[in-house]
Amino acid sequence: MSEPRRPRPREDHDGGPVDYSRGLPDHHDPTAGIGGAAPAQSALTLRLVLAAFGLVFCLVAGLLWLAADLPVWAAVVLFVLAAAAAVDLVVVARRKARGEPG
């Protein structure tokens, strides 16, 4: 059996973040430590690039769809996907700014 986890302090004595500022080891890997595998790393840079591409593509495609005077529902779907890509872009950028690897 492994030792029980100790609670991690969220702030040091000066009020600055301790463990949470750079992310927690093995946080995203449910199989961490099994079979000697290395901890999984998130591909944040790839996710950032794909979110930026999705945002630009969906915005441009939605605007072209509206300019072509085609049904509006498809443009609305593209704008909703662009909004989801924008949210993902912000989330990933904040994680990278925190210093998480990837």
N, C-alpha and C positions, 0 to 999 in steps of 0.2 A: 504494500500500500504506500501511497505517497503521503507526504506531509500535508496537513490542511493549509490552504492558502492564507497568507497573512493579508490583512486589508492594506491596500495601497493608499498612501496619503495623496490627496489631490493637490495640496499646496505645501511648500516648505515653510520654514519659519519666517521668511520674508514675504510670503504671500505668492511666490512664483510657483508655476507648475513643476511637478517632480516627474513622475512616470508617465503622465498622460500627455506631456508636450510632444514626445516623439513617438507615441503609439506604444501599445503593449506588445511584448513578444508573443508570438503564437496566437494572437487575438483572433485572427480570421481562419485559423486552421484547426478544425475539430480533431484531426488525427495527429497533431503535433506530438512528437516524442514516441510515436509508435514505429517500431522497426528501424529506428535510427535515421529516419528521414529528416532532412533539413526543414526548418520552418518555412511554410509557404509565404511568398511575398506577393503583394498585390501589384499588378501592372498599372500603376496610377498614370504614368506618362502616356501609355497607349490609350487608356480610358479617357484621358484629357484630350488627346488628338481626335479620337473617335467622336467624342461629345461635341467638339468644335466643328468637325466636319458635318455631323448631323444637324447642328444648329444652322449653319450656313446653307446647307443643301435644302433643308425643309423650308427655311424662310424664302429662298430664291424660288424654289419650286412652287410654293404657295402663292407668291406674288405673280409668277408667270401664269399659273393656273387661273388666277382672278383676271389677269390682263387678257387671257384668251377667251374670256366670257363663257367659261365652262361651268358646270354645277358647283355651287359654293360649298357644299358639304365636304368635298374632297380637299378644298383649300383649308377649311376649318380643321380637318384631321391633320393636315401638314403643319398648321400653326400650333396645334396641341402637342404634336411630336417635337416641334422646335422649342416649345416651353419646357417640355421634359428634358430635352438636351441642355437647355440653359440651366436648369436646376442641377443637373448632374455635373455640369461644368463648374458651377459654384462650389458644390460639395467636394469635388476632387481637388479644385484649386486650394480650398481651405485645408484639406488633408495634406497636400504637398507643402503648403506654407508652414504647417505645423512641424514638418520635417520627417514625415513618414517616408520610408524607403519605397521605391517603385518608380 
